[in-house]
Amino acid sequence: MKLKPLNDRILIQRITGEEKTAGGIIIPDNAKEKPMEGKVVAVGTGKILDNGKVQALEVKEGDVVFFRKYAGTEVTIDGKEHLIMREEEVLAIRG
């Protein structure tokens, strides 16, 4: 399924965390925290300003971004978890 975010929204696929600790202990799925970083899969056209012009987004497809723990809306696409969020919810882009 193909999904195109609208306006200033972006579609992010979470980057999975470590499966075990540095000491070799395997972490069960229910004890893992969801990662707060992900790869941008798709972006909208941009933010519509008050004067009607469209401001382009800073993030682009392929960027790795960091976001708050409870940011965005979770959706499942082709069996994989994704997030849809506004660009303003992104805290940083890994460079």
Secondary structure as UniProt FT lines:
FT   TURN            7..8
FT   STRAND          9..14
FT   TURN            22..23
FT   HELIX           29..31
FT   STRAND          37..43
FT   STRAND          47..48
FT   TURN            50..51
FT   STRAND          54..55
FT   TURN            61..62
FT   STRAND          64..67
FT   TURN            69..70
FT   STRAND          73..77
FT   TURN            78..79
FT   STRAND          80..86
FT   HELIX           87..89
FT   STRAND          90..94
//
